[in-house]
Each structure stands twice: as C-alpha cells, then as structure tokens.
Amino acid sequence: MGRFSGTAVLVTGGSTGIGFAAADKFGKEGARVAITGRDPDRLRAAASRLASGTVAIQSDSADVNATRLLGDTVGRQFGKLDAVFINAGIVRLATIEAVSEELIDEVFSVNVKGAIFTIQALLPFLQPGSSVIVNTSVNNRIGMAGTLVYAASKAALRSVVRVAAGELAERGIRVNAVSPGPVDTPIYDTLGLSAEALQAFAASIVPKIPLGRFAKAEEIAQVVLFLASADSSFITGAEIVADGGWTGVTR
C-alpha cells in the first residue's frame, strides 16, 4: 500500500534515467504503471525491473501518429489515468553558428511537439484531480554556451506548463514542471562526447553547485511523485527547480 494505490500512471521516456526512477517509485507506492520508449529491447528490459504488471509501450514522441496511438493503448490498458510524467526528451548541442534547421526540427519535435501532442492524446483519460508533470530543465533559466536549441525547447515547455495549467484547471487537472539541474543519468552518453570530455564537463559544473554534486535520478523522481500526489493539491502552473542551488544561490 502507498500514496498511489489504485491509481494509473504513465511515464514517457521511462526506460532509463529520471523516467525509470519515477516509474519505479510510482510502482513501489502502489500505482499501475505504463512506460514508453523508442527502443523495444531497452523498454522490455526496463519493464522487467519494475513493479509486476508494468506496461511497456513502444512509442516515439516525435511521431504525432504514435502519440495518438499511445492514447488508444492507454485507454485499452487502463481506461483512465491519474498522473502523467512527460519525461521523454533529447539533448543536442550546437553553438549559434553551427545550428541547423534539421537540429531545431529534431529537438523541437521530441521535446515540445511531442509533449503537447502526448498531453492532447491523453486528455480523454485524465481524471478530475489528476496531475501532469513535465520535465523541463534549468537550461531554460541560464545561458549555457552550446545549448541554444535545447534550452529554447525547455523554455517553450515551461510556457506549455503555464498555459495548460490555466486551460485544464476547470477540469480539475493540475499541470506542473520539475526542472532538474545536472543529474547522473545516461542522457550524457547521447552527446557524442568522449569519456574524458564528459569528465571535464562534470568537473566544470560541480563547483557551481552549492550542494557540490550532481543529483541522483531518484532525487528528481521524488519531486515528480510530490507533484503527482495530493500533497501538492493546491499547486498548478509551477516549476520546482531541483538543481542543488545552482540557479538560486550565489556562489
């Protein structure tokens, strides 16, 4: 038994990192959980490590038709949803001189368009009192070199949260964001950097974080569960920054 006993929860991008950690915690607190991902093998492996009965749904957030099919699948499997964690996203780095139209289209298709159409597809199944949580990033608050397109996509998501919260309030649906700082997850492996470059990147960031370390995925997942629970029943349109003090404390 737990806070989410009798509830149904969907986590997009739930096969690794923060998404997996959130799905794991939801399941351990009694929720029926569905996770999505693009890689079928990774998806099945993740589901096998989660709570019994976890539903694995292969889905690409960049494909609008796939998001519509996701809604149909959720309807058949669960009939209703009590919480959705919009977590699927990609990171692509390029300076303003190197940005291409293709890079913008790739990042915005997953991070922004995918989030909007996923929420849209799931609306028929969201109950009064349900919660949508969107994974933004501290990059929507800072001007880190090389992150132009990624940061812009996360800033767009922050606006999606505000507008959706206003539009869905009458339905009793809350919409909030969790904004992680640096987190120890496999997403950094997708940047195409060498191990040495990744270590140098981490070494440059850690001194700026008052708590002196990267977060664990489980720590961000705890914020997600708070926003999905009745403990946050009077919070909507908000963004909780979980960055170890990086953007809020002068150091």
C-alpha positions in Angstrom: 0.0 0.0 0.0 1.2 3.5 -0.7 0.2 7.0 -1.8 -0.7 5.8 -5.3 -2.6 2.6 -4.5 -5.4 2.2 -7.0 -4.1 4.8 -9.4 -2.8 4.6 -13.0 0.3 6.4 -14.1 2.1 6.9 -17.4 5.8 7.9 -17.7 7.1 8.8 -21.1 10.8 8.0 -21.7 10.5 5.6 -18.8 13.2 3.1 -19.7 16.2 5.0 -18.3 17.3 7.8 -16.1 14.7 10.0 -14.3 11.8 8.4 -16.1 12.8 4.9 -15.0 13.4 6.2 -11.4 9.9 7.8 -11.3 8.2 4.7 -12.7 10.0 2.6 -10.1 8.9 4.8 -7.3 5.3 5.0 -8.6 5.1 1.2 -8.8 6.5 0.8 -5.3 3.9 3.1 -3.9 1.1 1.1 -5.4 0.4 2.6 -8.8 -0.3 0.7 -12.0 2.4 2.0 -14.3 2.9 2.3 -18.0 6.2 3.4 -19.6 7.1 4.5 -23.1 10.3 4.4 -25.1 11.6 4.1 -28.6 14.0 1.2 -28.2 11.9 -2.0 -27.8 14.7 -4.1 -26.2 15.6 -1.4 -23.7 11.9 -0.9 -22.9 11.3 -4.6 -22.2 14.4 -4.7 -20.0 13.3 -1.7 -18.0 9.7 -3.1 -17.6 11.2 -6.4 -16.3 12.9 -4.5 -13.4 9.8 -2.5 -12.5 6.7 -3.5 -10.5 4.8 -6.5 -11.7 2.2 -5.6 -14.3 4.1 -2.6 -15.6 3.0 -2.0 -19.2 5.7 -1.2 -21.8 4.5 0.7 -24.8 6.9 1.4 -27.7 6.2 5.0 -28.8 8.2 7.8 -30.4 7.3 11.2 -29.0 8.4 12.9 -32.3 5.7 11.0 -34.2 2.3 12.6 -33.8 0.5 9.5 -35.1 2.4 7.4 -32.5 1.2 9.8 -29.7 -2.4 9.3 -30.9 -1.9 5.5 -30.8 -0.5 5.9 -27.3 -3.7 7.4 -26.2 -5.7 4.5 -27.7 -3.3 2.0 -26.0 -3.6 3.7 -22.6 -7.4 3.7 -23.0 -7.5 -0.1 -23.6 -5.0 -0.9 -20.9 -6.1 1.4 -18.1 -9.3 3.2 -19.1 -8.2 6.2 -17.1 -5.1 8.0 -15.8 -4.4 9.7 -12.5 -0.9 11.1 -13.4 1.3 11.6 -16.4 5.0 12.3 -16.3 6.1 13.9 -19.6 9.7 13.0 -19.5 10.8 11.9 -23.0 13.3 14.3 -24.4 16.6 14.6 -26.2 19.7 16.8 -25.9 21.6 18.1 -28.9 24.4 20.7 -28.5 25.5 23.3 -31.0 26.6 26.9 -30.9 24.5 29.5 -32.7 27.0 29.5 -35.6 26.5 25.7 -36.0 22.7 25.4 -35.5 20.9 23.9 -38.4 17.3 23.7 -39.4 17.4 19.9 -39.0 18.7 20.1 -35.5 16.0 22.6 -34.5 13.3 20.3 -36.1 14.7 17.2 -34.3 14.8 18.8 -30.8 11.5 20.6 -31.0 9.7 17.6 -32.5 10.6 15.5 -29.5 10.8 18.0 -26.6 8.0 20.4 -27.5 5.7 19.0 -30.2 5.9 15.5 -28.6 4.9 16.8 -25.2 2.0 18.9 -26.5 0.5 16.1 -28.6 1.1 13.5 -25.9 -0.9 15.6 -23.4 -3.6 16.1 -26.0 -3.9 12.4 -26.7 -4.1 11.5 -23.0 -6.7 14.2 -22.0 -9.7 11.9 -22.5 -8.3 9.6 -19.8 -7.2 12.2 -17.3 -9.5 12.2 -14.2 -10.5 15.3 -12.2 -7.8 15.6 -9.5 -5.2 14.1 -11.8 -1.7 15.6 -12.4 0.5 16.2 -15.4 4.2 16.7 -14.7 6.6 18.0 -17.4 10.3 17.6 -17.2 11.9 21.0 -18.1 15.5 21.9 -17.2 17.5 24.6 -15.5 18.7 25.3 -19.1 15.6 27.3 -19.6 16.9 29.7 -16.9 20.6 30.1 -17.8 22.6 30.9 -20.9 25.0 27.9 -21.2 27.1 28.0 -24.3 26.2 25.4 -26.9 22.7 24.7 -25.5 20.7 27.2 -27.6 18.2 24.8 -29.2 17.9 22.5 -26.2 17.4 25.5 -23.8 14.9 27.1 -26.1 12.9 23.9 -26.3 12.8 23.7 -22.5 11.8 27.3 -22.2 8.9 26.5 -24.6 7.9 23.6 -22.3 7.8 26.0 -19.4 5.3 28.1 -21.3 3.3 24.9 -22.2 3.0 24.2 -18.5 1.7 27.6 -17.7 -0.9 27.7 -20.5 -2.0 24.1 -20.0 -2.4 24.7 -16.3 -4.8 27.5 -16.9 -6.8 25.7 -19.6 -7.2 22.5 -17.7 -7.9 23.9 -14.2 -11.7 23.8 -14.8 -11.3 20.1 -15.4 -9.6 19.6 -12.1 -6.3 18.7 -13.8 -3.1 20.2 -12.4 -0.1 20.8 -14.6 3.4 21.5 -13.2 7.1 21.1 -14.1 10.1 19.7 -12.5 13.3 21.5 -13.5 16.4 19.4 -12.9 19.9 20.6 -12.8 22.7 18.2 -13.6 21.7 14.6 -12.9 23.7 11.5 -13.1 21.8 9.7 -15.9 22.6 8.1 -19.3 21.4 11.2 -21.2 25.0 12.5 -21.2 26.1 9.4 -23.2 24.0 10.7 -26.1 26.0 13.9 -26.5 28.7 12.2 -28.5 31.4 13.3 -26.1 34.4 11.1 -25.1 34.7 9.9 -21.5 37.4 12.4 -20.9 35.2 15.3 -22.2 32.3 14.2 -20.1 34.5 14.1 -17.0 35.8 17.6 -17.9 32.2 18.8 -18.3 31.2 17.4 -14.9 34.3 18.9 -13.3 33.4 22.3 -14.6 29.8 22.2 -13.4 30.2 20.7 -9.9 32.0 23.7 -8.3 29.0 25.9 -9.3 26.5 23.7 -7.4 26.3 24.7 -3.7 25.5 21.1 -2.7 28.7 20.1 -4.5 27.4 17.2 -6.7 25.1 16.0 -9.5 21.7 14.8 -8.4 20.7 11.2 -8.4 17.7 10.3 -10.7 15.8 9.1 -7.7 16.0 12.6 -6.1 14.3 14.1 -9.1 11.8 11.3 -9.1 10.8 12.2 -5.5 9.8 15.7 -6.8 7.8 14.1 -9.6 5.9 12.0 -7.1 5.2 15.0 -4.9 3.7 16.9 -7.8 1.6 13.8 -8.7 0.3 13.4 -5.2 -2.4 15.0 -3.1 0.4 16.7 -1.1 0.6 19.3 -3.9 -3.1 19.6 -4.4 -3.0 23.5 -4.5 0.0 23.8 -6.8 -0.5 24.2 -10.6 1.4 26.1 -13.3 4.5 25.9 -11.1 8.1 24.8 -11.8 10.0 23.2 -9.0 13.7 23.7 -9.5 15.9 20.8 -8.2 19.4 21.8 -9.0 21.3 21.7 -5.8 21.1 25.5 -5.5 22.9 26.2 -8.8 20.5 28.8 -10.2 19.2 30.2 -7.0 22.2 30.6 -4.8 25.2 32.9 -5.5 28.5 31.1 -5.2 
